[in-house]
Amino acid sequence: MKSKILVSGCLLGRPVRYNGSSLTLESDLLTEWSRLGMIVPLCPEVAAGFQIPRPPAEIEPGCDGSDVSSGRGKIFEDNGSDVTDLFQAGAQIAVETAIAEGCGYALLTDGSPSCGSTFIYSGHHDGARKSGFGIVTSRLREAGIKVFAQHQIQQLADELSS
């Protein structure tokens, strides 16, 4: 069997996003990978104990997931609550799950302070995006797992077939 793929639960239709929604990714590739037993679903935030729904959270301005992972950055909800520790716990769970399940790849939800891999939000809770990545992406990459955003699913497929 090819390497397994850790997949954000919201991309698989699970209503686990901060606002109680999903971000279902309709794809024949996901269907096939699921049929082959290659999908390992996980929402790191819910696994860490976040409630659904929950206030939106962003990595503080000037930081990204590597800063949060190293303790140089924090993650705040829009009400000002520091939720860094729960995001750290979710990242740890994601890495442990990926390793235990034999995942060499991850397909994660872009923009999230956990799962973003090409962009995250500005940290000002103003809807502005910036290039960067979340804490789960940072920790998975440190563990040698290749991370793709949902809009990069074809690139992941190409990687798997090479």
C-alpha positions in Angstrom: 0.0 0.0 0.0 1.1 3.5 -0.7 1.8 5.8 2.3 -1.2 6.9 4.2 -2.4 10.5 4.2 -3.5 12.5 7.2 -6.5 14.5 6.1 -8.2 17.5 7.9 -11.6 16.2 9.1 -13.4 19.2 7.7 -12.2 18.4 4.2 -14.0 15.0 4.6 -17.3 16.6 5.4 -17.1 16.6 9.2 -18.6 19.8 10.8 -15.5 20.6 12.9 -14.5 24.0 11.8 -14.6 26.9 14.3 -18.1 27.9 13.1 -19.5 24.3 13.1 -19.2 23.9 9.3 -17.2 21.6 7.1 -15.2 22.5 4.1 -15.9 19.3 2.1 -13.5 18.6 -0.7 -15.3 16.7 -3.4 -12.7 14.7 -5.2 -12.4 11.3 -7.0 -8.9 11.2 -5.6 -10.1 11.3 -2.0 -12.7 8.7 -2.8 -10.1 6.3 -4.3 -7.6 6.9 -1.5 -10.3 6.2 1.0 -11.3 3.0 -0.8 -7.6 1.9 -0.6 -7.5 2.6 3.1 -5.0 5.5 2.7 -7.0 8.2 4.6 -6.4 9.0 8.2 -9.0 11.7 9.2 -8.2 14.2 12.0 -9.2 17.6 13.2 -6.3 18.6 15.5 -8.3 21.3 17.2 -11.1 19.0 18.2 -8.7 16.3 19.2 -7.0 18.8 21.5 -10.3 19.7 23.2 -11.7 22.7 21.3 -15.5 23.0 21.3 -17.7 23.3 18.2 -18.5 26.1 17.6 -15.6 28.2 19.0 -14.4 31.7 18.5 -12.1 32.2 15.4 -8.4 32.1 16.2 -5.4 33.5 14.4 -1.6 33.4 14.9 -0.4 36.7 16.2 0.9 39.3 13.7 4.4 38.8 12.5 4.5 35.1 13.4 3.6 31.7 11.8 3.4 28.1 12.9 7.1 27.7 13.4 7.1 30.6 15.8 4.2 29.1 17.7 5.9 25.7 17.7 9.1 27.2 19.2 7.3 29.3 21.8 8.1 32.6 20.1 4.5 33.2 18.9 1.0 32.8 20.3 -2.5 32.1 18.9 -5.4 34.3 20.0 -9.1 34.0 19.6 -10.9 37.1 18.4 -12.0 37.8 22.0 -8.4 38.0 23.0 -8.1 34.6 24.7 -4.7 33.0 24.4 -5.4 29.4 23.1 -1.8 28.6 22.2 -1.6 25.6 24.5 -4.6 23.9 22.9 -3.2 24.5 19.5 0.2 23.1 20.6 -1.6 20.0 22.0 -3.4 19.6 18.7 -0.2 19.7 16.7 1.4 17.1 19.0 -1.7 14.8 18.5 -1.4 15.3 14.7 2.3 14.4 14.6 1.7 11.3 16.9 -1.3 10.2 14.8 0.6 10.6 11.5 3.6 8.7 12.7 1.5 5.9 14.4 -0.6 5.5 11.3 2.3 5.6 8.8 1.4 8.8 7.1 4.0 10.2 4.8 1.7 13.0 3.6 -0.9 15.3 4.9 -3.8 17.1 3.1 -4.8 20.0 5.3 -7.1 23.0 5.3 -5.4 26.2 4.1 -5.8 29.3 6.1 -6.2 27.6 9.5 -3.8 28.5 12.4 -3.4 24.8 12.7 -3.5 23.4 9.2 -2.6 26.3 6.9 0.2 25.5 4.5 0.3 28.2 1.9 -1.5 31.0 3.8 -2.8 32.0 7.2 -4.7 35.0 8.4 -3.0 38.3 9.4 -3.5 37.9 13.1 -5.6 41.1 13.2 -9.0 39.2 12.8 -9.7 41.4 9.8 -10.0 38.7 7.1 -6.6 39.6 5.5 -4.4 36.7 4.4 -0.7 36.4 4.4 1.7 33.8 3.2 2.6 31.4 6.0 1.6 28.2 7.6 0.0 26.9 10.8 1.5 25.0 13.8 0.3 21.6 12.7 1.9 22.1 9.3 5.1 23.3 11.0 5.3 20.2 13.3 4.4 17.7 10.5 7.1 19.1 8.3 9.6 18.9 11.1 8.6 15.2 11.4 9.4 14.7 7.7 5.7 14.6 6.5 5.0 16.4 3.3 2.0 18.8 3.6 -0.4 19.9 0.9 -3.3 22.3 1.0 -6.7 21.2 -0.3 -6.1 23.1 -3.6 -2.9 21.1 -4.1 -4.6 17.7 -4.2 -3.4 17.0 -7.7 0.1 17.8 -6.7 -0.3 15.3 -3.9 -1.6 12.7 -6.4 1.4 13.4 -8.6 3.7 12.9 -5.7 2.1 9.6 -4.7 2.3 8.3 -8.3 6.0 9.1 -8.8 
